[in-house]
Amino acid sequence: MKIIILGAGQVGGTLAENLTLENNDVTVIDIQRERLKELQNRLDIRTVLGCGSYPNILEQAGADDADMLIAVTNVDETNMLACQIAYTLFHTPTKIARVRSRHYLTHHDLFNNDDIPVDVCISPEQLVTNYVQRLIEYPGALQVLDFGGGVVQLVAIKPYYGGPLVGQTLASLKDYMPDAEARVAAIFRGNRSIQLHADTTIEVGDEVFFIAARADIRKVMGALRRLDSPYRRIMIAGGGNIGYCLAAALESNFNVKIIDHNAERTQDLSAELDNVTVLQGDVSDRELLIDENIERTDVFCAVTNDDEANIMSAMLAKRLGARTVMALITRTAYVDLIEGSEIDIAVSPQHATIGSILTHIRRGDMVKVHSLRRGAAEAIEAIAHGDSNTSKVVGRRIAELKLPKGATIGAIVRGDNAIIAHDELVIESEDHVILFLVDKKRIRDVEQLFQVGVGYF
């Protein structure tokens, strides 16, 4: 696929890396020469220096025969105008734009071919908000992902001593949870995935990904570790777009405080948030945190625009007694650095954004793609189409499928019902199949598996 990426920042650079590994023809446009040079030194891509909303720059990048434009600069207007130019002058089939301002996003009817021709709007703020919300709903989880419209969820968790399943084999899963249906999709031990067999033992320190119906998630978590009590008190450091979205999403069900250093911004937040305590101050101010009872805070979530401020304030909050701390980290090197430190969860906006974009790049009918473990693995929701003659999956038992190495089918959503996968389960047309792929290099094999033959059409 020929893809033009507009913007060589954190999202654009990480996206270019992912797509190049999958043998796509990638061209990156940016106004910063150094960013382009750095990408070109380590990736097999073309680069074009200039403003991506200029027709001549898009033409130079190959827009005449591009399959897709992905505009992910930091300027909404540049992204939207680039999509307009690509549609009007070059008839680019698919146009994706990162749109951050809620003032645009609240008017969904703007985005159509008659007005602003953006096929897919990506909002990192909303994606991060959804991501953090799920973590707050399930205390102790490292990651919670929805599939099948929320019917099924994939959860990552680290088992602790005292969990009934710790030290037990996967075969004994059913014995410990007779009234809950679940399947372990992957186990990462020491930063590498291990092969799953009936006699695989769950150990303390493992990162276990399991899939289950939404109603059974807490039962499974309780089998792997002592269930944490629900969160009630949330403190958000940073009142920017993400901080505001998160506070607005949580204020109805939690006791929320938000801190920002800008006096004018705190006034705006006070006017827009009805049930949130808004504080003006430095997110790393020890005395402020103590005065606001940080030791009684269930979740401290640092989401400023500064990675260093997020890291330092989250570490300080943890040392002062906050139960769980999360930090928004944009630099991949920092995520690696703080993993295993006092910070419980590092939230990466670019990986949340990339997963959303990959949904529209994958071949076959992929309705959801989540990038996991900093892009090394993927969780995919694919729809099975056709019949036993035109499809490689429909009408076949899971045991018969030629899944690539490292791929696991965790569940199927059929209508409104979640069915946990087992070898004898037969896949039907229009089933939503939830797969876990530990090696992204195998994605093409998965795509081919779900593509239908010519006879289907």
C-alpha positions as CSV (number, residue, x, y, z in Angstrom):
1,M,0.0,0.0,0.0
2,K,1.3,3.5,-0.9
3,I,0.8,5.7,2.2
4,I,1.7,9.4,2.7
5,I,2.2,10.5,6.4
6,L,2.0,14.2,7.1
7,G,3.9,15.0,10.3
8,A,7.2,13.4,11.5
9,G,6.6,13.9,15.2
10,Q,6.1,11.1,17.8
11,V,2.9,9.7,16.2
12,G,4.0,10.1,12.6
13,G,7.5,8.6,13.3
14,T,6.2,5.6,15.2
15,L,3.5,5.1,12.5
16,A,6.1,5.2,9.7
17,E,8.2,2.6,11.6
18,N,5.2,0.3,12.0
19,L,4.1,0.6,8.4
20,T,7.6,0.2,7.0
21,L,8.0,-3.1,8.9
22,E,4.9,-4.3,7.1
23,N,6.4,-3.6,3.7
24,N,4.2,-0.6,2.8
25,D,5.5,2.2,0.5
26,V,5.8,5.1,3.0
27,T,6.5,8.8,2.3
28,V,6.7,11.3,5.3
29,I,6.2,15.0,4.9
30,D,7.4,17.5,7.5
31,I,8.6,21.1,7.7
32,Q,11.5,20.1,10.0
33,R,14.5,18.9,8.1
34,E,16.2,17.3,11.2
35,R,13.2,15.1,12.0
36,L,13.0,13.8,8.4
37,K,16.8,13.1,8.4
38,E,16.5,11.2,11.6
39,L,13.7,9.0,10.3
40,Q,15.4,8.4,6.9
41,N,18.6,7.3,8.7
42,R,16.8,4.4,10.4
43,L,13.8,3.6,8.1
44,D,13.4,2.7,4.5
45,I,11.1,5.6,3.6
46,R,10.9,8.6,1.3
47,T,10.8,12.0,2.8
48,V,9.6,15.4,1.5
49,L,10.5,18.7,3.2
50,G,7.7,21.2,3.2
51,C,4.1,22.0,4.3
52,G,1.9,19.0,3.6
53,S,-1.2,21.1,2.9
54,Y,0.5,22.7,-0.2
55,P,-0.6,21.0,-3.4
56,N,2.9,21.0,-4.9
57,I,4.3,19.2,-1.8
58,L,1.6,16.6,-1.9
59,E,2.3,16.1,-5.6
60,Q,6.0,15.7,-4.9
61,A,5.2,13.1,-2.2
62,G,3.3,11.0,-4.8
63,A,-0.3,11.9,-4.0
64,D,-1.3,11.2,-7.6
65,D,-1.4,7.5,-6.9
66,A,-1.3,7.2,-3.1
67,D,-3.8,4.8,-1.5
68,M,-4.0,6.8,1.8
69,L,-3.1,10.1,3.4
70,I,-2.6,10.1,7.2
71,A,-2.3,13.7,8.5
72,V,-1.0,13.7,12.0
73,T,0.7,17.1,12.5
74,N,0.1,19.1,15.7
75,V,-2.1,21.5,13.8
76,D,-5.7,20.5,13.2
77,E,-6.3,23.0,10.4
78,T,-3.2,21.7,8.5
79,N,-4.4,18.2,8.8
80,M,-7.9,19.0,7.6
81,L,-6.8,21.2,4.7
82,A,-4.3,18.5,3.6
83,C,-7.2,16.0,3.4
84,Q,-9.3,18.6,1.4
85,I,-6.4,19.1,-1.1
86,A,-5.8,15.4,-1.4
87,Y,-9.5,14.8,-2.1
88,T,-10.0,17.7,-4.5
89,L,-6.8,17.5,-6.6
90,F,-5.6,13.9,-6.3
91,H,-8.8,11.9,-5.4
92,T,-6.9,10.1,-2.6
93,P,-9.2,7.1,-1.6
94,T,-8.7,7.2,2.1
95,K,-7.9,10.3,4.2
96,I,-7.2,10.1,8.0
97,A,-6.7,13.2,10.1
98,R,-5.7,13.8,13.7
99,V,-8.1,16.3,15.1
100,R,-7.5,17.4,18.6
101,S,-9.8,20.3,19.3
102,R,-13.2,19.3,20.8
103,H,-14.7,22.4,19.1
104,Y,-14.3,20.5,15.8
105,L,-15.0,17.0,17.1
106,T,-18.4,17.9,18.5
107,H,-19.7,18.7,15.0
108,H,-19.5,15.2,13.4
109,D,-21.5,16.4,10.4
110,L,-18.5,18.6,9.3
111,F,-16.6,15.6,8.1
112,N,-18.0,14.3,4.8
113,N,-17.0,14.7,1.1
114,D,-19.3,17.7,0.6
115,D,-17.7,19.7,3.5
116,I,-14.4,18.6,5.0
117,P,-13.5,15.3,3.2
118,V,-11.9,13.4,6.2
119,D,-12.8,9.7,6.2
120,V,-11.5,9.0,9.7
121,C,-11.0,11.5,12.5
122,I,-8.5,10.4,15.1
123,S,-8.6,12.2,18.5
124,P,-5.6,11.2,20.7
125,E,-7.2,13.0,23.7
126,Q,-10.4,10.9,23.4
127,L,-8.4,7.6,22.9
128,V,-6.3,8.3,26.0
129,T,-9.4,9.3,28.0
130,N,-11.1,6.0,27.1
131,Y,-7.9,4.0,27.9
132,V,-7.5,5.6,31.3
133,Q,-11.2,5.2,32.1
134,R,-11.0,1.5,31.6
135,L,-8.0,1.2,33.9
136,I,-9.9,3.2,36.6
137,E,-13.0,0.9,36.2
138,Y,-10.8,-2.2,36.8
139,P,-8.2,-1.5,39.6
140,G,-5.1,-3.6,39.2
141,A,-5.3,-3.9,35.4
142,L,-2.5,-2.8,33.2
143,Q,-4.6,-2.6,30.1
144,V,-8.3,-3.1,29.3
145,L,-9.5,-3.2,25.7
146,D,-13.1,-3.5,24.4
147,F,-14.1,-5.7,21.5
148,G,-17.5,-6.5,19.9
149,G,-18.9,-3.3,21.1
150,G,-17.8,-4.0,24.7
151,V,-19.3,-7.5,24.9
152,V,-15.8,-8.9,25.2
153,Q,-12.7,-7.4,26.9
154,L,-9.0,-8.2,26.8
155,V,-7.2,-7.5,30.1
156,A,-3.6,-7.4,31.0
157,I,-2.7,-8.1,34.6
158,K,0.3,-9.1,36.7
159,P,-0.5,-11.9,39.1
160,Y,0.4,-11.4,42.8
161,Y,1.1,-13.9,45.6
162,G,-2.2,-15.1,47.0
163,G,-4.0,-15.3,43.6
164,P,-5.7,-18.8,43.4
165,L,-4.3,-19.4,39.9
166,V,-0.7,-18.4,40.7
167,G,1.4,-21.5,40.4
168,Q,-1.4,-23.4,38.7
169,T,-1.6,-24.6,35.1
170,L,-3.8,-23.2,32.4
171,A,-5.7,-26.5,32.3
172,S,-6.9,-25.8,35.8
173,L,-8.5,-22.4,34.8
174,K,-12.0,-23.9,34.6
175,D,-11.6,-25.6,38.0
176,Y,-11.0,-22.3,39.8
177,M,-13.7,-20.4,37.8
178,P,-16.5,-22.9,37.1
179,D,-19.0,-20.0,36.6
180,A,-16.9,-17.8,34.4
181,E,-15.7,-18.3,30.8
182,A,-12.2,-17.0,30.0
183,R,-9.2,-17.8,28.0
184,V,-5.5,-16.8,28.5
185,A,-4.5,-15.2,25.1
186,A,-0.8,-14.6,25.9
187,I,1.7,-14.6,28.7
188,F,4.8,-12.4,28.7
189,R,7.6,-13.5,31.0
190,G,10.8,-11.5,31.1
191,N,9.7,-9.3,28.2
192,R,9.2,-12.3,25.8
193,S,6.1,-14.3,25.1
194,I,6.0,-17.9,26.1
195,Q,4.2,-20.7,24.3
196,L,0.9,-21.6,25.8
197,H,0.1,-25.3,26.6
198,A,-2.3,-26.9,29.0
199,D,0.5,-27.4,31.4
200,T,1.9,-23.9,31.2
201,T,2.1,-22.5,34.8
202,I,1.2,-18.9,35.7
203,E,3.9,-17.3,37.8
204,V,4.3,-14.1,39.9
205,G,5.7,-11.3,37.7
206,D,4.1,-12.7,34.5
207,E,2.1,-10.3,32.3
208,V,-1.0,-12.2,31.6
209,F,-3.4,-11.2,28.8
210,F,-6.8,-12.9,29.2
211,I,-10.1,-12.5,27.3
212,A,-13.5,-12.8,28.8
213,A,-17.1,-11.6,28.6
214,R,-17.4,-8.1,30.2
215,A,-19.4,-9.5,33.1
216,D,-16.7,-12.1,34.0
217,I,-13.7,-9.8,34.0
218,R,-13.5,-9.1,37.8
219,K,-14.0,-12.9,38.5
220,V,-10.9,-13.7,36.4
221,M,-8.9,-10.9,37.9
222,G,-9.7,-12.2,41.4
223,A,-8.3,-15.6,40.4
224,L,-5.0,-14.1,39.5
225,R,-4.5,-11.6,42.3
226,R,-6.4,-10.2,45.3
227,L,-9.0,-7.9,44.0
228,D,-8.3,-4.2,44.7
229,S,-11.0,-2.1,46.2
230,P,-12.7,0.3,43.8
231,Y,-11.2,3.6,43.1
232,R,-13.0,6.7,44.4
233,R,-10.6,9.7,44.6
234,I,-8.9,10.8,41.4
235,M,-6.3,13.6,41.1
236,I,-5.4,14.8,37.6
237,A,-2.2,16.7,37.0
238,G,-2.6,18.9,33.9
239,G,-5.6,20.8,32.7
240,G,-5.0,20.6,28.9
241,N,-7.2,18.8,26.4
242,I,-6.5,15.3,27.9
243,G,-6.9,16.5,31.5
244,Y,-10.2,18.2,30.7
245,C,-11.6,15.2,28.8
246,L,-10.6,12.9,31.5
247,A,-12.1,15.0,34.3
248,A,-15.3,15.5,32.3
249,A,-15.6,11.7,31.8
250,L,-15.0,10.9,35.5
251,E,-16.7,13.7,37.4
252,S,-20.1,12.0,37.6
253,N,-18.8,8.8,39.3
254,F,-15.7,9.8,41.1
255,N,-14.3,12.5,43.5
256,V,-12.1,14.4,41.0
257,K,-9.5,17.1,41.5
258,I,-7.5,18.7,38.7
259,I,-4.3,20.8,39.0
260,D,-3.0,23.3,36.4
261,H,-0.4,26.1,36.7
262,N,-2.2,28.5,34.4
263,A,-4.7,30.9,36.2
264,E,-6.7,31.6,33.1
265,R,-7.0,27.9,32.3
266,T,-8.1,27.0,35.8
267,Q,-10.9,29.6,35.5
268,D,-12.0,28.0,32.2
269,L,-11.9,24.5,33.8
270,S,-14.0,25.8,36.8
271,A,-16.6,27.2,34.5
272,E,-16.9,24.0,32.3
273,L,-16.6,21.3,35.0
274,D,-19.5,21.2,37.5
275,N,-18.3,18.5,39.9
276,V,-14.6,18.8,39.9
277,T,-12.3,20.6,42.3
278,V,-10.0,22.8,40.2
279,L,-6.6,23.9,41.8
280,Q,-4.0,26.3,40.5
281,G,-0.5,25.3,41.2
282,D,2.6,23.3,40.2
283,V,1.8,19.6,39.7
284,S,5.2,18.8,41.4
285,D,4.6,21.0,44.4
286,R,5.0,18.7,47.4
287,E,3.2,21.0,49.8
288,L,0.2,21.3,47.5
289,L,-0.1,17.6,47.1
290,I,0.1,17.0,50.9
291,D,-2.5,19.7,51.5
292,E,-4.8,18.0,49.0
293,N,-4.5,14.7,50.9
294,I,-2.4,12.9,48.3
295,E,-2.0,9.9,50.7
296,R,-5.7,9.3,50.4
297,T,-5.8,9.6,46.6
298,D,-6.6,6.3,44.8
299,V,-5.3,7.4,41.4
300,F,-2.9,10.2,40.5
301,C,-2.9,10.7,36.7
302,A,-0.2,13.0,35.3
303,V,-1.2,14.2,31.8
304,T,0.6,17.5,31.2
305,N,2.3,18.3,27.9
306,D,5.7,17.7,29.5
307,D,7.0,14.1,29.9
308,E,9.5,15.1,32.6
309,A,6.8,16.9,34.7
310,N,4.6,13.8,34.4
311,I,7.3,11.5,35.5
312,M,8.5,13.6,38.4
313,S,5.0,14.4,39.7
314,A,3.9,10.8,39.5
315,M,6.9,9.6,41.3
316,L,6.5,12.2,44.0
317,A,2.8,11.3,44.4
318,K,3.7,7.7,44.8
319,R,6.2,8.4,47.5
320,L,3.7,10.6,49.3
321,G,1.2,7.7,49.4
322,A,-1.0,7.8,46.3
323,R,-2.3,4.3,45.7
324,T,-1.8,4.1,41.9
325,V,0.0,6.5,39.7
326,M,-0.2,6.9,35.9
327,A,1.9,9.1,33.7
328,L,1.4,10.2,30.1
329,I,4.7,9.5,28.3
330,T,5.2,10.5,24.6
331,R,8.9,9.4,24.3
332,T,9.4,5.7,23.8
333,A,12.8,5.8,25.5
334,Y,11.2,7.2,28.6
335,V,8.6,4.4,28.7
336,D,11.4,1.8,28.7
337,L,13.2,3.8,31.4
338,I,10.4,4.0,33.9
339,E,9.0,0.5,33.4
340,G,9.3,-1.3,36.7
341,S,9.8,2.0,38.6
342,E,7.5,3.6,41.1
343,I,5.2,4.6,38.3
344,D,2.5,1.9,38.0
345,I,1.3,2.6,34.4
346,A,2.9,4.6,31.5
347,V,0.2,5.7,29.0
348,S,1.5,6.2,25.5
349,P,-0.8,8.4,23.3
350,Q,1.0,7.5,20.1
351,H,0.4,3.8,20.5
352,A,-3.3,4.4,21.3
353,T,-3.5,6.6,18.2
354,I,-1.6,4.1,16.0
355,G,-3.8,1.2,16.9
356,S,-6.8,3.3,15.8
357,I,-5.2,4.1,12.5
358,L,-4.1,0.6,11.8
359,T,-7.7,-0.5,11.9
360,H,-8.2,1.4,8.6
361,I,-5.0,0.0,7.0
362,R,-5.4,-3.7,7.6
363,R,-6.7,-5.8,4.7
364,G,-9.7,-8.0,5.3
365,D,-12.6,-6.7,7.4
366,M,-10.7,-5.6,10.6
367,V,-13.0,-3.5,12.7
368,K,-10.6,-2.9,15.6
369,V,-6.8,-3.1,16.1
370,H,-5.0,-2.4,19.3
371,S,-1.3,-2.0,19.4
372,L,0.2,-3.7,22.5
373,R,3.5,-3.8,24.3
374,R,4.8,-0.7,22.5
375,G,3.8,-2.0,19.1
376,A,5.4,-5.5,19.3
377,A,2.0,-7.3,19.5
378,E,-1.5,-6.7,18.4
379,A,-5.1,-7.5,19.4
380,I,-7.4,-7.7,16.4
381,E,-11.2,-7.9,15.9
382,A,-11.9,-9.3,12.4
383,I,-15.2,-10.2,10.8
384,A,-15.6,-13.5,9.1
385,H,-17.4,-13.3,5.7
386,G,-18.4,-15.7,3.0
387,D,-19.0,-19.5,3.3
388,S,-16.9,-22.7,3.4
389,N,-16.1,-22.3,-0.3
390,T,-15.1,-18.6,-0.3
391,S,-13.6,-18.3,3.1
392,K,-10.6,-19.9,4.9
393,V,-12.3,-19.6,8.3
394,V,-16.1,-19.8,7.9
395,G,-17.5,-23.3,8.5
396,R,-14.3,-24.6,10.0
397,R,-13.4,-25.6,13.6
398,I,-10.8,-23.4,15.2
399,A,-8.5,-26.5,15.5
400,E,-8.6,-26.7,11.6
401,L,-7.5,-23.1,11.0
402,K,-3.9,-22.5,9.8
403,L,-3.1,-19.7,12.2
404,P,0.3,-18.2,12.0
405,K,2.8,-18.9,14.8
406,G,2.0,-16.8,17.8
407,A,-1.6,-16.1,16.9
408,T,-4.4,-17.1,19.3
409,I,-8.1,-16.8,18.8
410,G,-9.5,-15.8,22.2
411,A,-13.2,-15.3,21.6
412,I,-15.9,-14.9,19.1
413,V,-18.7,-12.4,19.3
414,R,-21.8,-13.7,17.6
415,G,-24.7,-11.2,17.7
416,D,-24.7,-10.0,21.3
417,N,-23.2,-13.1,22.7
418,A,-19.6,-13.7,23.7
419,I,-18.2,-17.2,23.1
420,I,-14.8,-18.1,24.5
421,A,-12.8,-20.0,21.9
422,H,-12.1,-23.7,22.0
423,D,-10.8,-26.1,19.4
424,E,-14.2,-27.5,18.4
425,L,-15.9,-24.1,18.0
426,V,-17.1,-23.6,14.4
427,I,-16.8,-20.1,13.0
428,E,-19.9,-18.8,11.2
429,S,-20.3,-16.0,8.7
430,E,-20.4,-12.5,10.3
431,D,-18.8,-13.7,13.5
432,H,-16.5,-11.2,15.1
433,V,-13.2,-13.1,15.8
434,I,-10.9,-11.7,18.5
435,L,-7.3,-12.6,17.9
436,F,-4.1,-11.9,19.8
437,L,-0.9,-11.8,17.7
438,V,2.4,-11.8,19.6
439,D,4.5,-11.2,16.5
440,K,3.4,-8.4,14.3
441,K,5.4,-9.7,11.4
442,R,2.7,-12.3,11.0
443,I,0.0,-9.8,10.4
444,R,-0.1,-10.4,6.6
445,D,-0.9,-14.1,7.3
446,V,-3.8,-13.1,9.5
447,E,-5.1,-10.7,6.9
448,Q,-5.0,-13.3,4.2
449,L,-6.8,-15.8,6.4
450,F,-9.8,-13.4,6.7
451,Q,-9.9,-12.3,3.0
452,V,-12.7,-13.9,1.0
453,G,-12.3,-15.5,-2.4
454,V,-13.5,-14.0,-5.7
455,G,-16.6,-16.2,-5.6
456,Y,-17.9,-14.3,-2.6
457,F,-18.5,-11.2,-4.7
